[in-house]
Amino acid sequence: MFLLGYDIGSSSVKASLVNAVTGKCVASAFYPKTEAAIIAVHPGWAEQDPESWWESLKLSTQSVLQQSAVDPAAIKAIGISYQMHGLVCVDKQQQVLRPAIIWCDSRAVPYGQKAFETLGEEKCLSHLLNSPGNFTASKLAWIRDNEPDIYQQINKVMLPGDYIAMKLSGEICTTVSGLSEGIFWDFKENKVADFLMRYYGFDDSLLAEIRPAFSEQGRVDAAAAAELGLKEGTPITYRAGDQPNNALSLNVFNPGEIASTAGTSGVVYGVNGEVNYDPQSRVNTFAHVNHSATQTRLGVLLCINGTGILNSWVKRHIAPEGMSYNEMNVLASKAPVGSAGLSILPFGNGAERMLNNQEIGCSIRGLDFNTHGKQHIVRAAQEGIVFSFKYGIDIMEQMGIPVKVIHAGHANMFLSSIFRDTLASVTGAVIELYDTDGSVGAAKGAGIGAGIYKDNNEAFATLEKLEVIEPDIVRKQEYLDAYSRWKHRLEKSMAK
């Protein structure tokens, strides 16, 4: 008995096949092998062709079936994790009308800000737990005003995971968690946010039918079965955005538990058991995978757009040609904590919610031609990413969410000892690294949704802890001094 999980990212699409009994991943694959293209027609724009996600999913599925030699009939359920806040528009024939506007696209910021001011900050925050910001609803408003011919043809709007489920099953549906990340959900009334829909002039029919995150959300139809090599009728029983799903993958379900990722973007995600929000809306609050009308489980999400993407930029343009990420870490270790006074503000990937939607860009501060070399720049980039985490964690702690232990997968920036040590030491939190990823988590989520596991504790009983990183007490002040310098330079930049 096996479970299939998909993780639809902006860099790649990954599939993992998990043995439901042992909890072990028996095969995994991702495509494309180089980072997926992001279409940027104008500065601040970011789009992808949804069909490219499907093509990568087909290749990943075929690869895991070939690697494992598992009979597709033995796959009992499918789970989907996906990049959050994207907008996919389809017509009545389920044909995509335009490229998807993805999470890091910032064109809709003015729409969300105007809605926030017009509807009233208290109204938005108390009902939506966020400002409308740059989320899916505001992106749809941009299409309404700038591409009216396309808007007229829209039958349904979807998040990327909804689109993949539609391609698998032919059915269009969504979840409360998904609607909340698009800022379509009213937490006070526990229903679709009618007041926001009316403000934007959206018809309710544009939204898909709502189904629980852990439930049957369609079955693989004949066309998808033929394309993918799966068995027709295999149920799709779990769906969540990548950050709620990452928390699920780390068995983070309850108040006070924290999960983190540091891929293209960086995230700290804490579960709150009470309805609460940041008065400045610098962090986001969405329905967690196990949220319901009777059990409040909200994911408080701190997102920094410019994290791993900065590290990969440094690898391509600053590090010696051909240097690997591991070799970059060795190079960075030759520079001292604080990078000899060099600071990098890592905000070159669009507007940052944490900075009140300012788009201040990435910049290098304190560069001394007689002191600094490549090692200082490489280290300052990683430190700048960590310090942006710390800046946001301070906001979360002001909301009453203590960050004492951070759960993370052993992947991306968490593979770097400099990144891990700096994060633990500057926050004072213990970091626990686990052997898991989003596609494995999605597979286990499918197991919960299909009733194969009775609950999350049974599903994640085999989750393996790989390493524990404690704060460096001896050098703590060095880290704090470097952060203080970085924060001062950030605030000066924001004040301009």
Phi, psi and omega per residue, in radians:
M1 nan 2.199 -3.036
F2 -2.275 2.795 3.114
L3 -2.225 2.431 -3.104
L4 -1.971 2.211 3.121
G5 -2.089 2.437 3.075
Y6 -2.059 2.482 3.025
D7 -2.185 1.892 -3.068
I8 -1.636 1.644 -3.102
G9 -1.716 3.030 3.078
S10 -1.448 -0.293 3.099
S11 -1.658 -0.617 -3.111
S12 -2.855 2.967 3.029
V13 -2.014 2.179 -3.101
K14 -2.013 2.472 3.044
A15 -2.121 2.437 3.068
S16 -2.353 2.418 3.089
L17 -1.900 2.146 -3.027
V18 -2.044 2.325 3.002
N19 -1.249 2.042 -3.035
A20 -1.163 -0.422 -3.094
V21 -1.448 -0.850 -3.087
T22 -1.514 -0.341 -3.084
G23 1.357 0.076 -3.079
K24 -1.595 2.507 3.055
C25 -1.350 2.168 -3.102
V26 -1.708 -0.334 3.105
A27 -2.865 2.531 3.049
S28 -2.598 2.705 3.127
A29 -2.765 2.657 3.074
F30 -2.410 2.650 3.074
Y31 -2.532 2.629 -0.104
P32 -1.272 2.914 -3.097
K33 -1.381 -0.340 2.932
T34 -1.903 2.812 -3.047
E35 -1.017 2.362 3.141
A36 -1.055 2.565 -3.115
A37 -1.247 2.467 2.987
I38 -2.014 2.171 -3.115
I39 -1.449 2.141 -3.141
A40 -2.233 1.489 -3.094
V41 -1.190 -0.601 3.111
H42 -2.329 2.741 3.069
P43 -0.968 2.344 3.140
G44 1.529 -0.113 3.106
W45 -1.630 2.648 3.087
A46 -2.722 2.028 -3.106
E47 -2.327 2.725 3.006
Q48 -2.448 2.675 3.089
D49 -1.453 2.014 -3.137
P50 -0.965 -0.536 3.130
E51 -1.100 -0.500 3.105
S52 -1.181 -0.565 3.060
W53 -1.113 -0.754 -3.114
W54 -1.134 -0.722 3.118
E55 -1.101 -0.729 3.102
S56 -1.174 -0.624 3.098
L57 -1.132 -0.710 3.110
K58 -1.050 -0.838 -3.124
L59 -1.112 -0.705 3.130
S60 -1.131 -0.737 -3.141
T61 -1.113 -0.834 -3.139
Q62 -1.056 -0.631 3.140
S63 -1.177 -0.802 -3.112
V64 -1.194 -0.569 3.090
L65 -1.190 -0.683 3.125
Q66 -1.212 -0.781 3.132
Q67 -1.033 -0.779 -2.977
S68 -1.533 -0.407 -3.030
A69 0.992 0.461 3.117
V70 -1.360 2.396 3.053
D71 -1.174 2.135 -3.138
P72 -0.917 -0.462 3.124
A73 -1.172 -0.328 3.139
A74 -1.449 -0.125 3.095
I75 -1.469 1.989 -2.980
K76 -1.667 -0.276 -3.139
A77 -2.862 2.725 -3.129
I78 -2.181 2.382 3.059
G79 -2.120 2.623 -3.070
I80 -2.247 2.198 2.931
S81 -1.966 2.596 -3.029
Y82 -2.663 2.740 3.057
Q83 -1.097 2.286 -3.004
M84 -1.407 2.827 2.926
H85 1.224 0.089 3.118
G86 -1.315 2.885 3.139
L87 -2.271 2.043 3.043
V88 -2.014 2.271 -3.130
C89 -2.032 2.258 3.117
V90 -2.226 2.720 3.095
D91 -1.607 -2.976 -3.072
K92 -1.158 -0.362 3.088
Q93 -1.615 0.187 -3.133
Q94 1.104 0.496 3.073
Q95 -1.628 2.375 3.135
V96 -1.207 2.303 -3.047
L97 -1.588 -0.404 -3.124
R98 -2.847 2.869 3.063
P99 -1.005 2.607 3.102
A100 -1.196 2.362 2.994
I101 -1.523 2.021 -2.963
I102 -1.686 -3.138 -2.927
W103 -0.981 -0.662 -3.020
C104 -1.604 0.137 3.062
D105 -1.351 2.287 -3.008
S106 -1.957 0.220 -3.056
R107 -1.137 -0.428 -3.031
A108 -1.572 0.037 -3.117
V109 -0.917 -0.828 -3.121
P110 -1.092 -0.559 3.125
Y111 -1.150 -0.796 3.134
G112 -1.152 -0.668 -3.136
Q113 -1.173 -0.699 3.114
K114 -1.138 -0.707 3.107
A115 -1.103 -0.721 3.135
F116 -1.041 -0.769 -3.113
E117 -1.285 -0.692 -3.076
T118 -1.280 -0.810 -3.128
L119 -1.300 -0.441 -3.124
G120 1.818 2.291 -3.091
E121 -1.067 -0.775 -3.107
E122 -1.115 -0.700 3.124
K123 -1.067 -0.857 -3.117
C124 -1.120 -0.844 -3.060
L125 -1.180 -0.666 -3.101
S126 -1.303 -0.467 -3.132
H127 -1.739 -0.767 -3.071
L128 -1.662 -0.305 -3.063
L129 1.159 0.149 3.131
N130 -2.646 2.907 2.854
S131 -1.421 2.745 3.108
P132 -1.031 -0.469 2.952
G133 0.829 -2.441 -3.048
N134 -1.845 0.534 -3.019
F135 -1.557 -3.046 -2.967
T136 -0.990 -0.754 -3.120
A137 -1.041 -0.741 -3.134
S138 -1.216 -0.588 3.084
K139 -1.139 -0.668 3.085
L140 -1.125 -0.649 3.089
A141 -1.104 -0.623 3.095
W142 -1.096 -0.764 3.119
I143 -1.104 -0.739 3.115
R144 -0.931 -0.747 -3.063
D145 -1.497 -0.566 -2.991
N146 -1.828 -0.339 3.123
E147 -2.366 1.080 -3.035
P148 -1.041 -0.568 3.133
D149 -1.126 -0.692 3.100
I150 -1.226 -0.756 -3.122
Y151 -0.988 -0.697 -3.125
Q152 -1.108 -0.450 -3.095
Q153 -1.554 -0.142 -3.044
I154 -1.216 2.213 3.016
N155 -1.683 -0.767 3.115
K156 -2.461 2.543 2.972
V157 -1.872 2.497 -3.042
M158 -2.444 2.760 2.913
L159 -1.501 2.845 -3.105
P160 -0.945 -0.679 3.126
G161 -1.183 -0.594 3.075
D162 -1.108 -0.687 3.130
Y163 -1.100 -0.795 -3.133
I164 -1.106 -0.728 3.098
A165 -1.083 -0.669 3.081
M166 -1.104 -0.747 3.124
K167 -1.136 -0.573 3.132
L168 -1.296 -0.655 -2.932
S169 -2.081 -0.323 -3.015
G170 1.422 -0.045 3.136
E171 -1.789 2.504 3.100
I172 -1.938 2.035 3.076
C173 -2.628 2.965 -3.137
T174 -2.534 -2.987 -3.111
T175 -2.285 2.865 3.041
V176 -1.079 -0.731 3.114
S177 -1.019 -0.761 3.119
G178 -1.126 -0.782 3.121
L179 -1.097 -0.638 -3.135
S180 -1.180 -0.619 3.123
E181 -1.261 -0.372 3.046
G182 -1.525 -0.039 -3.082
I183 1.113 0.710 3.044
F184 -1.841 0.010 -2.986
W185 -1.955 2.347 3.115
D186 -1.757 1.878 -3.091
F187 -1.290 -0.465 -3.140
K188 -1.264 -0.665 -3.109
E189 -1.710 -0.163 -3.138
N190 0.992 0.871 3.115
K191 -2.823 3.094 3.062
V192 -0.986 2.447 -3.074
A193 -1.305 1.487 -3.092
D194 -1.008 -0.675 -3.074
F195 -1.139 -0.597 3.105
L196 -1.309 -0.701 3.100
M197 -1.035 -0.758 3.139
R198 -1.154 -0.718 -3.139
Y199 -1.024 -0.796 -3.110
Y200 -1.413 -0.191 -3.125
G201 1.350 0.463 -3.136
F202 -1.542 2.415 3.020
D203 -1.405 2.441 -3.126
D204 -1.007 -0.475 -3.087
S205 -1.150 -0.276 3.118
L206 -1.192 -0.436 -3.108
L207 -1.527 2.557 -3.104
A208 -1.387 2.888 3.045
E209 -1.071 2.481 -3.100
I210 -1.660 2.315 3.032
R211 -2.312 2.673 3.124
P212 -1.055 2.636 3.128
A213 -1.046 -0.660 3.087
F214 -1.822 1.563 -3.133
S215 -2.997 2.949 3.060
E216 -1.263 2.191 -3.075
Q217 -2.128 0.489 -3.101
G218 2.139 2.915 3.094
R219 -2.265 2.598 -3.119
V220 -1.006 2.150 -3.124
D221 -1.536 3.074 -3.035
A222 -1.080 -0.709 -3.099
A223 -1.128 -0.797 -3.135
A224 -1.196 -0.671 3.119
A225 -1.038 -0.718 3.138
A226 -1.178 -0.696 -3.131
E227 -1.221 -0.669 -2.974
L228 -1.705 -0.362 -3.056
G229 1.500 0.271 3.109
L230 -1.607 2.957 3.104
K231 -1.474 2.278 3.061
E232 -1.035 2.383 3.129
G233 1.668 -0.076 3.088
T234 -1.099 2.220 -3.043
P235 -1.394 2.545 2.966
I236 -1.702 2.033 -2.951
T237 -2.180 0.197 3.108
Y238 -2.805 2.492 3.110
R239 -2.690 2.367 3.090
A240 -2.827 2.684 3.016
G241 -1.098 2.814 -2.989
D242 -1.080 -0.604 -3.104
Q243 -1.365 -0.797 2.965
P244 -0.992 -0.658 -3.139
N245 -1.204 -0.648 3.077
N246 -1.069 -0.713 3.084
A247 -1.080 -0.787 3.069
L248 -1.004 -0.756 -3.108
S249 -1.040 -0.480 -3.138
L250 -1.732 0.223 -3.130
N251 1.000 0.719 3.079
V252 -1.759 1.810 -3.047
F253 -2.208 -0.358 -2.909
N254 -2.060 2.786 -3.100
P255 -0.924 2.377 3.113
G256 1.573 -0.180 3.123
E257 -1.506 2.478 -3.001
I258 -2.192 2.379 3.022
A259 -2.189 2.672 3.138
S260 -2.512 2.614 2.992
T261 -2.366 2.761 3.076
A262 -2.574 1.230 3.065
G263 -1.702 -2.292 3.070
T264 -0.959 -0.823 2.997
S265 -1.903 2.919 3.133
G266 -2.062 2.506 -3.061
V267 -2.463 2.423 2.844
V268 -2.068 2.218 -2.980
Y269 -2.250 2.002 -3.135
G270 -2.013 2.494 3.126
V271 -1.598 2.257 3.127
N272 -2.002 2.377 3.138
G273 -1.647 0.055 3.135
E274 -2.284 2.589 3.089
V275 -1.229 2.068 -3.079
N276 -2.703 2.854 -3.129
Y277 -2.733 2.793 3.046
D278 -1.443 2.162 -3.108
P279 -0.977 -0.459 3.113
Q280 -1.667 -0.020 3.110
S281 0.976 0.722 3.134
R282 -1.532 -0.363 2.974
V283 -2.033 2.833 -3.056
N284 -1.940 2.589 3.118
T285 -2.230 2.145 -3.107
F286 -2.271 2.926 3.055
A287 -1.221 2.221 3.057
H288 -1.303 2.996 -3.059
V289 -1.072 -0.500 -3.106
N290 -1.858 0.326 3.085
H291 -1.276 2.500 3.057
S292 -2.616 3.043 3.126
A293 -1.109 -0.438 -3.099
T294 -1.792 -0.206 -3.123
Q295 -2.373 1.873 -3.133
T296 -1.320 2.034 3.048
R297 -2.420 1.732 -3.075
L298 -1.911 2.381 3.065
G299 -1.628 2.012 3.073
V300 -1.594 2.026 -2.922
L301 -2.022 2.055 2.971
L302 -1.706 2.076 -3.121
C303 -2.127 2.294 3.031
I304 -2.047 2.049 -3.077
N305 -1.141 -0.645 -2.981
G306 -1.726 1.318 3.129
T307 -2.065 -1.662 -3.119
G308 -1.015 -0.464 3.123
I309 -1.147 -0.550 3.032
L310 -1.187 -0.790 -3.129
N311 -1.074 -0.689 3.121
S312 -1.231 -0.595 3.067
W313 -1.103 -0.764 3.099
V314 -1.060 -0.698 3.133
K315 -1.094 -0.718 -3.090
R316 -1.320 -0.633 -2.909
H317 -2.022 -0.313 -3.086
I318 -1.987 -0.823 -3.105
A319 -1.155 2.645 3.074
P320 -0.950 2.504 -3.065
E321 -1.005 2.352 3.113
G322 1.509 -0.068 -3.115
M323 -1.250 2.349 3.120
S324 -1.444 2.956 3.096
Y325 -1.107 -0.671 3.105
N326 -1.095 -0.734 3.116
E327 -1.173 -0.577 3.044
M328 -1.083 -0.699 3.132
N329 -1.130 -0.677 3.086
V330 -1.112 -0.757 3.108
L331 -1.066 -0.781 -3.115
A332 -1.115 -0.544 -3.116
S333 -1.175 -0.243 3.105
K334 -1.378 -0.219 3.060
A335 -1.679 2.621 -3.107
P336 -1.340 2.882 2.985
V337 -0.936 2.290 -3.090
G338 1.561 -0.040 3.050
S339 0.911 0.667 3.103
A340 0.920 0.738 3.062
G341 1.546 -0.019 -3.137
L342 -1.498 2.330 3.098
S343 -2.226 2.465 3.041
I344 -2.110 2.208 3.024
L345 -1.585 1.997 -2.893
P346 -1.600 0.694 -2.928
F347 -1.874 0.829 -3.079
G348 -1.785 0.476 -3.117
N349 -2.267 0.809 3.104
G350 1.752 3.134 -3.132
A351 -1.156 2.486 -3.113
E352 -1.881 2.083 3.116
R353 -1.018 -0.699 -3.117
M354 -1.040 -0.433 -3.133
L355 -1.824 0.586 -3.135
N356 0.993 0.698 3.082
N357 1.118 0.346 3.019
Q358 -1.299 2.593 3.097
E359 -2.028 1.437 -2.985
I360 -1.563 -0.175 3.124
G361 1.362 3.036 3.088
C362 -1.662 2.435 3.124
S363 -2.587 2.690 3.097
I364 -1.857 2.215 -3.089
R365 -2.087 2.453 3.069
G366 1.430 0.340 -3.105
L367 -1.198 2.223 3.115
D368 -2.066 2.044 -3.063
F369 -1.115 -0.378 -3.099
N370 -1.632 -0.115 -3.054
T371 -2.059 -0.738 -2.910
H372 -1.668 2.474 3.066
G373 -2.246 -2.939 -3.115
K374 -1.007 -0.653 -3.087
Q375 -1.084 -0.634 3.139
H376 -1.220 -0.687 3.138
I377 -1.164 -0.759 -3.140
V378 -1.091 -0.761 3.136
R379 -1.207 -0.752 -3.113
A380 -1.081 -0.547 3.089
A381 -1.115 -0.832 3.135
Q382 -1.154 -0.711 3.111
E383 -1.126 -0.698 3.119
G384 -1.064 -0.675 3.086
I385 -1.115 -0.821 3.125
V386 -1.060 -0.755 -3.092
F387 -1.143 -0.533 3.049
S388 -1.177 -0.612 3.024
F389 -1.063 -0.834 -3.104
K390 -1.066 -0.721 -3.141
Y391 -1.032 -0.753 3.134
G392 -1.291 -0.638 3.109
I393 -1.076 -0.632 3.073
D394 -1.027 -0.666 3.104
I395 -1.145 -0.768 -3.137
M396 -1.092 -0.689 -3.138
E397 -1.195 -0.540 3.046
Q398 -1.141 -0.416 3.098
M399 -1.461 -0.041 3.127
G400 1.621 0.333 3.094
I401 -1.888 1.786 -3.130
P402 -1.247 2.362 3.120
V403 -1.928 1.593 -3.090
K404 -1.867 -0.610 3.124
V405 -2.308 2.243 3.136
I406 -1.929 2.119 3.063
H407 -1.604 2.343 3.139
A408 -2.604 2.674 3.008
G409 -1.359 2.664 3.140
H410 -1.432 1.323 -3.028
A411 -2.749 2.869 3.037
N412 0.929 -2.311 -3.075
M413 -1.129 -0.398 3.130
F414 -1.258 -0.090 3.002
L415 -1.341 -0.303 -3.099
S416 -1.537 2.167 3.109
S417 -1.158 -0.574 3.106
I418 -1.123 -0.794 3.113
F419 -1.056 -0.849 -3.085
R420 -1.125 -0.830 -3.092
D421 -1.115 -0.709 3.141
T422 -1.151 -0.755 -3.130
L423 -1.110 -0.797 3.135
A424 -1.108 -0.755 -3.019
S425 -1.294 -0.638 -3.091
V426 -1.405 -0.447 3.117
T427 -1.677 -0.376 -3.042
G428 1.355 0.160 -3.123
A429 -1.633 2.585 2.992
V430 -1.442 2.369 3.117
I431 -1.864 2.215 3.073
E432 -1.956 2.165 -3.109
L433 -1.809 2.369 -3.078
Y434 -2.159 2.708 3.105
D435 -1.564 1.525 3.126
T436 -2.796 2.959 2.993
D437 -2.680 3.120 -3.024
G438 -1.124 -0.659 -3.112
S439 -1.251 -0.628 3.062
V440 -1.153 -0.746 3.098
G441 -1.055 -0.733 3.130
A442 -1.098 -0.648 3.092
A443 -1.102 -0.774 -3.139
K444 -1.220 -0.590 3.029
G445 -1.043 -0.683 3.093
A446 -1.099 -0.630 3.102
G447 -1.115 -0.657 3.074
I448 -1.164 -0.817 -3.105
G449 -1.108 -0.515 -3.136
A450 -1.518 -0.090 -3.127
G451 1.419 0.182 3.101
I452 -1.254 -0.637 3.003
Y453 -1.876 2.484 -3.118
K454 -1.324 -0.476 3.125
D455 -2.850 -3.123 -3.091
N456 -1.163 -0.572 -3.121
N457 -1.155 -0.646 3.072
E458 -1.233 -0.688 -3.122
A459 -1.102 -0.616 -3.039
F460 -1.949 0.407 3.124
A461 -1.091 -0.453 -3.095
T462 -1.712 0.124 3.139
L463 -1.053 2.188 -3.009
E464 -1.739 2.137 3.057
K465 -1.471 2.176 -3.044
L466 -1.680 -0.630 -3.002
E467 -2.809 2.610 3.064
V468 -2.159 2.218 -3.132
I469 -1.952 2.095 3.131
E470 -1.666 2.640 3.059
P471 -1.053 2.540 3.083
D472 -1.486 1.724 -3.079
I473 -1.149 -0.642 -3.071
V474 -1.110 -0.745 -3.070
R475 -1.813 0.257 -3.078
K476 -0.944 -0.764 -3.088
Q477 -1.135 -0.591 3.089
E478 -1.068 -0.779 3.119
Y479 -1.113 -0.757 -3.126
L480 -1.155 -0.640 3.098
D481 -1.139 -0.745 3.123
A482 -1.107 -0.707 3.109
Y483 -1.139 -0.746 3.140
S484 -1.040 -0.729 3.111
R485 -1.125 -0.788 3.121
W486 -1.056 -0.804 -3.107
K487 -1.105 -0.704 3.113
H488 -1.071 -0.739 -3.136
R489 -1.204 -0.620 3.078
L490 -1.096 -0.831 -3.079
E491 -1.155 -0.591 3.064
K492 -1.150 -0.682 3.133
S493 -1.161 -0.694 -3.126
M494 -1.229 -0.439 -3.088
A495 -1.401 -0.187 -3.085
K496 -1.216 nan nan
